[in-house]
Amino acid sequence: MPNSSPSALPVGRSLLYLIVAGIAWGTAGAAASLIFRVSDMGPLALSFWRCVGGLVLLLGALALRPRRAVSRTAAEPRGRRTARILGTGIGLTVFQSAYFAAVQNTGLAVGTVVTLGAGPVLIAVGARLTMGERLGRGGLIAATGALAGLAVLVLGGGAAEVRPLGVILAVVSAAGYAAITLLTRWLGRDGGATDALGTTTWAFAIGAVGLLPFAVAEGLVPHTGSPLRVVLLLLYVAAVPTALAYALYFAGAAVVRAATVSVIMLLEPVSAALIAVSLLGERLTSAIVLGTLLLLAAVTGLAFAEARTAAVRRRVEEMERIEEEAVAV
């Protein structure tokens, strides 16, 4: 929803922030693929180090944040803030851990496309089941298209390109992403200020603590013949597709409409697929291309359906306001 406050970013700059965030997120899986190729690090250990690195950088961002920004977001009740932090922390941990495992199992292109394609559909279905939000004809068509895309990927892709376990892990990752979004939407139904940067920082702290025992069991410090390369890749994952991308996303999403954000975020799977083919040597079969197009079309359809629904809702609210003013006169 657009932010009408005087301190809001210009729309053009907000769109640029979202574009950079989407492309940056698309590189996280590529960095993970490179780490998996040159070391024996597992997805849980990688997710742990991403949480730790992101936490350190976000703590620095919090320390540098102006005091007035803190005061504007201090109104959220403590109980709701606690629920938001815990839910976001758990959802974020599942989201990124399962995503890295999917990339390791079935490749960057398929893992990213399934995760980002299934996420918005799960959000739409979850909102219908938990909050009674109507899917509408556009939502039903989009959900059907997403299921068709998943079916094409699983059934049409060769075993060397698409592994069912990897697709399942990607759907689990999408479920974690959807849970975060639904929780945020449910807690924000009554309005009120929220501290997105603070919540994300605490979420990374929860993820780091929760993942630590699993990362230790998996191998906290990997065996590798290229330790400097692994360290540089880990630093990149923590800095660019984590701390920087989340900061840009929250800044841009506060100004740009949610439907527009959904479409722009399609840059993530697109950029991941381009990196997978051009730099990592992954092969895209016709089934993978068709399944990818179906998933991306489903997300685009959901975004436009949301935009139409929001426009109708605004018109109805405006008419009701005019009627109330007329009665008052």
N, C-alpha and C positions, 0 to 999 in steps of 0.2 A: 504494500500500500504506500502511495507516495507520502513523503514526510513534508508537511507544510510549515515546519518551524523555520524561523529565520536562519538558523545555522545549518539547514539542510544543504547537502552537496548539490551542485548543478546536475541535471539529469544526464547531460552528455558525459560528465566525468564519472558519474555513477555507472553508466553503461560500460565505460572503458574499464572501470574497476572489475565489473562482473566478467567481462571478456577475458581479462588477464587472469582472474581467479579460475575460470573454467579451463583455460589452457594450462595453467599451472597444475591444477588437480589432475589433468590428463597425463602429466609427466611423472606423477608419483608411482604409478604402476610400472612405468618404464624403468625408473630407478630401482624399484624392487626386483624387476626381472634381471637387471644387471648384477645386483647383489646376489641373487640366487645362483647366477651363472659362475661367479668367481669365488663363492664361499659356500659353506654348509649352513648358513643362517636360515632359520625357519621363519614362517610368517608371524608367529606369536612373539618371537624375540625382536623381529623387525618392528612390529607394532608397538612393543614396549619402548624401544629406543626412539620411535617417532613421538610417542607420548612424552617421554622425558625431554627430548629436544624441543618439542613444541611448547611444553610447560615452561622451560627456562626462558625461551624467547617471549612468550606471552606475559610472563611475570615482569619482564623488562618493559613490555608495552604498557602494562598496568601502572608500573611505577612512573612512567613518563606521561601518563594521561592527565590532562588538566583536571583540577578539582571540580570545576563546574560540570564536567561530564559525569563525574561520580554522583554529584548531588541530583542530577536529573534522573538517574536510574536507581535511586535508593528507596523508592516508594513501594517496591514489591514486598508483600508480606513474607515473613520468614519461612512459614510452612510451605508456601507455594514455591519460594526460591529453593528450598531444600529439595523438594520433589523434582523441580526442574533440573537441578544440578545432578542429583543421583540418576535420574532417568536419562539425561543427556550423556553422563559418563558411561553408563552401562551400554546405551545404544551406540555411542561412538566407538567403544571398545569392540563390540560385535561387528559393527559396520566395517572398520578398517582391518581388523584381524581376518575376518572371513574374506574380505576383498583381496588381501595379499595372498591368502591361501588359494583363492580362485585363480589369481594370476599365475601362481606357481604351478597349479594343476592343469589349467587349460589355456594359458597364454594371456597376454596383455589385452589384445583386441577383444576377444570373446568375453573375458572376465569383466572388462570395463563396460562393454555394451550391455551385457545382461544386468549388471548391477544398476547402472544408470537408467536402463530402459524399464526394468521391473519396479524400481523405486516409486516413481510417480503413480503407477497403477496401483501398487499396494497402498499408497497413501489415499487414493481416491476410494478404494474398496474399504479401507480401514475407517475413513471418515464416515462412510455410509453406515458401517456396522456399529461404531462407537458413539457417533454424534448425530446420526440421522441425516447427514448431508446427502442430498439427492445426487445420484450419478448423472441422470439425464441420458438422453439418447446418445449424445456425443461421448459421454463417459463410458457407456456400455460398448460403443463401437471401439473406443480406444483400448479398453480392457481386453476385448476380443482380439484386436490386432496385436496386442502385446503377447497374449497367450499363443497366438499363431506364430509370432516371431520366435518365441522360445521353442515351440515345437519344431520349427524348421531348423533351428540351430542344433537341437539335440538329435533329431532324427535324420536330418539331411547332411550334417557335417560328418566327415570321416573321423575315425577314432584318433587319428594323428593330430587333427585340428581342434576338435570339440570333444571334451570328455564330460560325460554326465555328472560326475562328482564335482568337477569344476563349476558347472552350471548351477548345481545345487548350492554350492558354497557362495556363488555370486548372488543367488536369490536370498540366501540367509543374510548376506551383507546388505542387500536392498531392504530386507525386513528391519535391520537395525537402523538404517537411514530413515525408513518410514516411521518407525517408532519414535524417533527424536522429533520428527516433524509433527506427528499427531499429538504428542505430549505438549509440544510448544503451542500448537493451535488450541488444544483443550484448555490449557492453563491460561491462555490469553483471551479466552472468550469474553471475560468481563472487563477487558482493557487493563490499563495500568502500565507503568513503566517497567522495563526489564533491562538487565545489564548483560547484553549478549557476550561481550568480551570477558567479563568476569565469569559468566557461566561456562564458557568454553575453557577458560583457564582451569577452573575447578574440575571440569570434565576430564581434561587431560591428566590431572593429578589422580583422579579416581581410576582412570584407565591404567596409569603407570603402576599404581599399587595393586590393582586387581590382576594385571598381567605378569607381575614380577615372578611369582612362583612358577607359572607356566613357562615363562621365558627361561628361567633357570633350568627347569627340567628339559627344555628343548635345546638349550645351549646358549647362554647369555652372550658369550664371546665366541664368535665363529672361528673356525679353522679356515685359513685362506692363504694363498700365496701372494695376494695383493692387498695387504692390510691398509695401506694408504688409500687405495682406491675405494675400499669398503667404507673407511671413515669419511672420506669426502662425499660419497653417495649418501651416507646416513645424515651428514650435516645438510646436504641439499634437501633431503626429504623433510627434515625438521624445519628448515628455514623457508623454502619456497612454496611447496604445495601444502604446507601445514600453517605455520605462523603467518606468513605473508598472504597466502590465499584466503585463509579464514578472515583476516582483518579486512581485506578488500571486499570479500563477499558480504560481510555484515554491513560495511559502510554503503555498498551499492544497493543491497536488498532493502535497506531502510527507506530508499527513495523510489526505486523502480517497482512497477506492479509485479505481483507474484507470477502472473501468467508470462510476462516478459522474461522474468528471471528463469523460469522453467525452460523456455526456449533457448536462452543464451547458454544455460548450463549444458546444453547438448554439445557444446564445444569440447567438453571433457571427453566423452567417448569418441568423438570424431578425431580429436588430436591424438588420443591414445592409439586409435587404429592406424593413423598415419605414421606414428612413431614405430608401431609394431611392424609394419610392412617395410618402411624405408630404412630403419636403423637396426631392428632386431631380427629381421629376416623371417618373420612369421608369414605364412601363406594364407591368403583369403580365398576360400572356395566360393562358388556361386551360392551355395546354401548359406554360408556365413554372411555374404553380402545381402542376400534376400532377407534373412532373419534380422540383420542389423537395420535395414531400411524399414521393416515392419515395426520394430521396437521404437525407432526414432519417430516414425510417423504417428505411433500411438501417443508418445509424449507430447508431440506438437499438437495433436488433436485435443488432448486433455488441457493443454495450455489455452487454446482458443476457446474451448468449452467453458473454462473457468472465467475467461475474459468476458464472454457473453453473459454468463450468469451474474457476474459482478456488475455489469452495466445495467442489466434488468433490475437488480436489487437496488442500485442507486436511483434509478428512475422511480421505482415504487416508493422508496423512502422520501424522495423529493416531493412526489404527489401527496403523500400522507402529511408531510410538513406544510404544504400549501393549504390542504384541506383544514388542518388544525388552526392555521393562522386565519383562514376565512371564517371559521366558526367562532374564534376568539373575538374577531371584529364584530 
